[in-house]
Amino acid sequence: MLIMISENILSSKTPTGENSFFVRTRIFFSQVFSVLLMTLIVFSESAWDSASHLLSAGLFLSGVVLVGIASLGRLWCSLYIAGYKTDRLITVGPYSITRNPLYFFSMLGGIGVGLATETVLIPSIILLAFSVYYPLVVKKEEIQLRRLHGTAYERYLKETPVFFPDISKLNEPGEYKAKPVIFRKHMLSAVWFVWLFGLLNAVESLRETGILPGIIELY
């Protein structure tokens, strides 16, 4: 989804050399994937609308819940990481329960947006894309973080899950010094899911009025 592009911009250090090529490649494939997926969504409609209204409503409601969790989760992460991505190793807050909370919440948001199409196929495609895309990104970032933080990061690797959160490890300080200006900029990335949700509703309205045809049905 488009959120993959925002991850590249908001969560990466300004790159040079080989790292720059890697980031540019990530952004290019993110853009291609986003365009293809949005084209599929725009020109398709849910087969569950006629087959099972209850299931259709359940898929949409599940999408709303996941998008809500993802948006709040990304705001939570941004509070801790904004302005500190490379010059400090963050191990508290959401980063105490998983090493990659931004990516975890992004996955939930992407699946949530997919479920809002009231299909099973679209969120499955998004989940597959995340499963292929983000392990490569995580591995590349781990190399950089090892170089920056040395033994402290090695210890963090051993103590904290790589992706799926372990709530029992939550460590949240009573006070935390945030950077408001940078945090405000990061807040924009948290509302991408809401904008995509709005876009899906607009597409649905255009389809209902007959302006936009549904060429294929998806389950």
C-alpha positions in Angstrom: 0.0 0.0 0.0 0.9 3.7 -0.1 1.8 3.4 3.5 4.9 1.4 2.5 6.2 4.6 0.8 5.6 6.7 3.9 7.5 4.1 6.0 10.6 4.6 3.7 10.4 8.3 4.1 9.6 8.7 7.8 11.4 5.8 9.4 14.7 5.7 7.5 17.9 7.6 7.9 18.9 9.9 5.0 20.8 7.3 2.9 23.9 7.4 0.7 25.6 4.9 -1.6 24.3 1.4 -1.6 21.7 2.2 1.1 20.3 4.9 -1.1 19.9 2.5 -4.0 18.1 0.1 -1.7 15.7 2.7 -0.4 15.0 4.0 -4.0 14.3 0.4 -5.1 11.9 -0.1 -2.1 10.0 3.1 -3.0 9.8 2.1 -6.7 8.3 -1.3 -6.0 6.0 0.2 -3.3 4.7 2.6 -5.9 4.1 -0.1 -8.5 2.4 -2.4 -6.0 0.2 0.5 -4.7 -0.9 1.5 -8.2 -1.8 -2.1 -9.2 -3.6 -2.8 -6.0 -5.6 0.4 -6.1 -6.6 -0.3 -9.7 -7.8 -3.7 -8.7 -9.8 -2.2 -5.8 -11.3 0.6 -7.9 -12.6 -1.7 -10.7 -13.8 -4.6 -8.5 -16.7 -5.1 -6.1 -17.3 -7.5 -3.3 -19.1 -10.7 -4.2 -20.1 -11.0 -0.5 -22.6 -8.1 -0.9 -25.0 -10.4 -2.6 -23.8 -13.7 -1.1 -23.8 -12.8 2.6 -24.6 -9.4 4.0 -23.7 -10.5 7.5 -20.2 -11.6 6.4 -19.8 -8.4 4.3 -20.6 -6.3 7.4 -18.3 -8.3 9.6 -15.4 -7.8 7.2 -16.0 -4.1 7.1 -16.3 -3.8 10.9 -13.1 -5.8 11.4 -11.4 -3.4 9.0 -12.6 -0.4 11.1 -11.3 -2.0 14.3 -7.8 -2.8 12.8 -7.5 0.7 11.2 -8.3 2.3 14.6 -5.7 0.2 16.4 -3.1 0.8 13.7 -3.6 4.6 13.7 -3.3 4.8 17.5 -0.4 2.4 17.5 1.5 4.4 15.0 0.9 7.6 16.9 2.2 5.8 20.0 5.4 4.7 18.1 5.9 8.2 16.7 5.9 9.8 20.1 8.9 7.7 21.1 10.8 7.6 17.8 10.2 11.0 16.2 13.7 12.7 16.0 15.5 9.7 17.6 15.5 7.1 14.8 19.3 6.8 14.4 21.0 8.8 17.1 19.4 6.9 20.0 18.4 3.3 20.5 14.8 3.3 21.6 13.9 0.4 23.8 10.9 1.7 25.8 7.2 2.1 25.1 6.1 0.2 22.0 9.8 -0.6 21.3 10.0 -2.6 24.5 7.4 -5.2 23.3 8.6 -5.5 19.7 11.6 -4.2 17.8 9.5 -3.1 14.8 6.2 -1.7 16.2 5.7 0.8 13.3 5.8 -2.1 10.8 3.5 -4.2 13.0 0.9 -1.5 13.3 1.3 -0.7 9.6 0.5 -4.4 8.8 -2.6 -4.2 10.9 -3.7 -1.0 9.1 -3.0 -2.4 5.7 -5.1 -5.5 6.4 -7.8 -3.3 7.9 -8.0 -1.2 4.8 -8.1 -4.4 2.8 -11.0 -5.8 4.9 -12.9 -2.5 4.3 -13.2 -3.6 0.7 -15.5 -6.4 2.1 -13.4 -9.1 0.5 -11.0 -11.7 1.7 -8.7 -11.6 -1.4 -7.5 -8.0 -1.0 -6.4 -8.2 2.6 -4.7 -11.6 1.7 -2.8 -9.9 -1.0 -1.7 -7.1 1.4 -0.7 -9.6 4.0 1.4 -11.5 1.5 3.1 -8.3 0.3 4.0 -7.4 3.9 5.3 -10.9 4.5 7.7 -10.6 1.5 8.5 -6.9 1.8 9.2 -6.1 5.4 11.5 -9.0 6.4 14.0 -7.5 3.8 13.6 -4.0 5.2 14.0 -5.2 8.8 17.2 -7.2 7.9 18.7 -4.1 6.1 17.9 -1.8 9.1 19.4 -4.3 11.6 22.7 -4.1 9.8 22.6 -0.3 10.2 21.5 -0.4 13.8 24.2 -2.9 14.7 26.8 -0.5 13.3 25.4 2.4 15.1 24.7 0.9 18.6 27.0 -2.1 18.8 26.6 -4.3 21.9 23.5 -2.4 23.2 21.6 -3.4 20.1 22.9 -7.0 20.3 21.4 -7.2 23.8 18.2 -5.6 22.5 18.0 -8.2 19.8 18.1 -11.0 22.3 15.6 -9.5 24.7 12.9 -8.2 22.4 10.7 -10.0 19.8 11.4 -9.0 16.2 7.9 -8.4 15.1 4.9 -9.7 17.0 4.5 -7.8 20.4 5.0 -9.4 23.8 2.9 -7.3 26.1 4.4 -8.8 29.2 7.7 -6.9 28.3 6.1 -3.5 28.2 8.3 -0.9 29.8 7.0 2.6 29.8 8.7 5.5 31.5 6.8 8.0 33.7 8.3 10.9 31.6 9.7 11.0 28.1 11.3 13.9 26.2 9.5 14.2 22.9 10.2 16.5 20.0 6.9 18.2 19.2 7.8 19.6 15.7 9.0 16.3 14.4 6.2 14.4 16.1 3.7 16.6 14.4 5.2 15.7 11.0 5.1 12.0 11.9 1.4 12.3 12.9 0.5 12.7 9.2 1.7 9.1 8.5 -0.8 7.8 11.1 -3.8 9.2 9.2 -3.0 7.5 5.8 -5.2 4.6 6.8 -8.1 7.1 7.5 -7.6 8.7 4.1 -7.6 5.3 2.4 -10.7 4.4 4.2 -12.3 7.6 2.9 -11.2 6.8 -0.6 -12.8 3.4 -0.4 -16.1 4.9 0.7 -15.9 7.4 -2.2 -15.3 4.5 -4.7 -18.2 2.6 -3.2 -20.5 5.7 -3.6 -19.4 6.1 -7.2 -20.1 2.5 -7.9 -23.6 2.6 -6.3 -24.5 5.6 -8.5 -23.3 3.8 -11.6 -20.6 6.3 -12.3 -17.8 3.8 -11.7 -18.4 0.2 -13.0 -17.5 -2.9 -11.0 -15.8 -5.0 -13.7 -15.0 -8.0 -11.6 -16.3 -9.5 -8.4 -13.9 -10.6 -5.6 -14.5 -12.9 -2.7 
